[in-house]
Amino acid sequence: MNEPILIAEHLQITFASANSHLEALAEASFAVMPNEFICIIGPSGCGKSTLLRILGGLVQPTGGRVLLEGKPLTKPQRRIGFVFQHATLMPWRSALRNVMLPLEIQGIPREEAKRRALELLELVGLADFAESLPRDLSGGMRQRVALARALVYDPDVLLLDEPFGALDALTRERMNWELLRIWQKRRKTVVMITHDIQEAIFLSDRVLTMSPRPGRIEKEVLIDIPRPRSLDALYTPRFLELTRLLRSSLRWTS
């Protein structure tokens, strides 16, 4: 039987200043299996993004720990890729050179870095825009460049922090389909934060729900809709049933 690739054990975090203490995360414990796609949903301000940053080694918890294949995670690692809500591309670099950047930092020879970056741009459907600057790309295209950049060094785990939250509804729907297509080709382990219940159901193997701040993992829902999925899945009775179940399980106030 497979062992979890990522484990959160009793994660807690309090942000302290001279005048106040803010308990952002009260309790988060769960395990993620290899190649699994998990979404985490919850009300605004419940600590979802903070939790994701802890999983990526970007923030250290006040209590608890993260294990990556059984070993404590205390700092960012190349085995974990991260995509933020905003693409954070370097505006003076083309799409290709933005994707190449992590490989350049690692000292990968230029031609090898270019080959791998072009392969990822092909995967996300942007090979024809390799020389375009971010200002000449749509919001959805910029997010696809950011996704390619996160995948270019072949991480084992991909963390997505509301990556499509700033997009319009139609673009977001297309990006969900594109993300699912890419995941099915690369089969990375994915943990994604979202506010969108339908998005979570469409993409996930499991959905975790969080309480209002201080955040706790309150419920786990198995998404038993068969894969591969198409947009037609959104209109099935089971999809609607899962939507009702998740909506009723969320608490919007403490």
Secondary structure, 3 states (H helix, E strand, C coil): CCCCCEEEEEEEEEEECCCCEEEEEEEEEEEECCCCEEEEECCCCCCHHHHHHHHCCCCCCCEEEEEECCEECCCCCCCEEEECCCCCCCCCCCHHHHHHHHHHHCCCCHHHHHHHHHHHHHHCCCHHHCCCCHHHCCHHHHHHHHHHHHHCCCCCEEEEECCCCCCCHHHHHHHHHHHHHHHHHHCCEEEEECCCHHHHHHHCCEEEEECCCCEEEEEEEECCCCCCCCHHHHHCHHHHHHHHHHHHHCCCCC
